[in-house]
Amino acid sequence: FGAGGGAQDVAAAAATQQAKNVQAQARFLLVLAHVMKCQATDCRVVECAQTKQLVTQHTRHCRAGDACNYPRCALSKRLMRHHRECQDQACPVCLPLRRQLAAAKMGAGGGAP
């Protein structure tokens, strides 16, 4: 192995971790969107009940912003704000939710304005 091999391995590991973080954020954004509309008391979405409790009992009323230490509160607010303000149509965090919303709109007969 050359001297650059270690640096390349570190860079590859960092890129892999970054991709996992983006994927986790995208997945949690999908869960947040689901929770906002879910009325089921026995929902089968894995994180629904826990996230619904976070959103309904804490996050909606929390004013601490990014300084909040309540589990996932600050992350939830950052992701929702990011999605609301994001202009990048190819954003890897927002794209799964955008696709889901577009598919739901098309499925509801909303394809034509």
C-alpha positions in Angstrom: 0.0 0.0 0.0 1.2 3.5 -0.8 1.2 6.4 1.5 -2.0 7.7 0.0 -3.9 4.5 0.7 -4.7 5.4 4.3 -5.9 8.8 3.4 -8.1 7.4 0.6 -9.6 4.9 3.0 -10.4 7.6 5.5 -12.0 9.7 2.8 -14.0 6.7 1.5 -15.2 6.0 5.1 -16.2 9.6 5.6 -18.1 9.6 2.3 -19.9 6.4 3.3 -20.8 7.9 6.7 -22.0 11.1 5.0 -24.2 9.0 2.7 -25.6 7.0 5.6 -26.4 10.3 7.5 -28.2 11.7 4.4 -30.2 8.5 4.0 -31.2 8.5 7.7 -32.3 12.2 7.5 -34.3 11.4 4.4 -36.0 8.4 6.1 -36.8 10.5 9.2 -38.2 13.3 7.1 -40.5 10.7 5.5 -41.6 9.5 9.0 -42.2 13.1 10.1 -44.4 13.7 7.0 -46.3 10.5 7.8 -46.8 11.5 11.4 -48.3 14.8 10.5 -51.2 13.1 8.7 -51.5 9.7 10.5 -54.6 9.3 12.5 -54.2 5.6 13.2 -53.9 4.4 16.8 -52.3 1.1 15.7 -50.1 2.4 12.8 -47.7 -0.1 11.5 -45.0 2.4 10.4 -42.2 1.5 12.8 -41.3 4.9 14.2 -44.8 6.4 13.9 -46.0 6.2 17.6 -42.7 7.3 19.0 -42.3 10.2 16.6 -46.0 11.2 16.9 -45.5 11.5 20.6 -42.4 13.7 20.1 -44.2 16.0 17.6 -47.6 16.3 19.4 -46.3 16.5 23.0 -43.1 18.4 22.6 -41.9 19.7 19.3 -45.0 21.8 18.3 -44.7 23.7 21.6 -40.9 23.8 22.0 -39.3 27.2 21.6 -35.7 26.2 22.3 -34.8 25.7 18.6 -31.5 24.0 17.8 -30.5 24.3 21.5 -33.2 21.8 22.6 -31.9 18.6 24.2 -35.1 16.7 23.9 -34.4 13.6 21.8 -34.8 14.3 18.0 -36.6 17.7 18.6 -33.9 19.9 17.1 -33.3 17.4 14.3 -37.1 17.3 13.5 -37.3 21.1 13.4 -34.1 21.3 11.2 -35.4 18.7 8.7 -38.8 20.3 8.5 -37.3 23.8 8.0 -34.9 22.4 5.4 -37.6 20.7 3.4 -39.8 23.8 3.5 -37.0 26.1 2.3 -35.0 23.7 0.0 -34.9 24.7 -3.6 -32.7 21.9 -4.8 -35.0 19.5 -6.8 -32.3 16.8 -6.6 -31.6 17.2 -2.8 -30.9 13.7 -1.5 -32.6 14.6 1.8 -35.8 16.0 0.3 -36.1 13.9 -2.9 -37.7 10.8 -1.3 -40.5 12.9 0.3 -40.9 15.0 -2.9 -41.4 11.8 -4.9 -43.8 10.4 -2.3 -45.9 13.6 -2.3 -45.9 13.7 -6.1 -47.0 10.1 -6.3 -49.8 10.8 -3.8 -50.9 13.8 -5.8 -51.0 11.8 -9.0 -52.9 8.9 -7.2 -55.5 11.4 -5.9 -56.2 12.6 -9.4 -54.2 15.7 -8.9 -52.1 15.3 -12.0 -53.8 18.2 -13.8 -53.8 21.6 -12.2 
